[in-house]
Amino acid sequence: MLAGCVERRYVIESDPPGALVVANGQPIGATPVDGHFLYYGNYHFTLIKDGYETLQVDERFRAPWYEYYPIDFFSENIVPGKIEDVRRPKPYQFVPEGSPARR
């Protein structure tokens, strides 16, 4: 019998790319980077890039319809195959250090 599975992940991008991303206090790599999450809710990201102001952002990943009770039992355990839930927030825009736009 095949069991279902939901894979949850996010993709963080920045402009310009190559920023170090720290997700909830854990470094995960340079943009563009993806990470996995288990629970829907709020996540805090810190993006760091030399020559630019550090970004502190909060993203809320809301549960899709198939993750609400009692449907979640079927999507997690019964539906054959894998369901991929990929979240892609808009690319985060960096501001150069000392720029008048942030003063």
C-alpha positions, 0 to 999 in steps of 0.5 A, a space after each residue: 500500500 502506498 502512503 501519501 506524503 506532503 513535502 513542504 519547502 520554501 525558496 528565498 531569493 534576493 536582488 542582488 543574489 548571493 546573500 547569506 540567509 539565516 532562517 529562524 537563527 540557522 544559516 541555510 546558504 546563499 540566495 537563491 536557496 531553499 529550505 524545508 519546514 514542518 509546520 505552517 506559520 511564521 518564519 523569520 529570515 535574516 539576509 546578509 550581504 556585504 555592502 548592503 543593509 541587513 534585511 530582517 523579514 517575517 513570512 507567514 506560510 498559511 496552510 493550504 486547504 488539504 492541510 486542514 482537519 480532517 482532510 489532512 489525514 488523507 493528504 498525509 497518509 492515504 493519497 498515493 504519491 507525494 504532494 509538493 508545497 513550495 512557497 516562493 516569497 517575492 525576491 527581497 530587495 537590498 538597499 546599499 549601506 548608507 543609502 538615503 532611501 533607508 534614512 
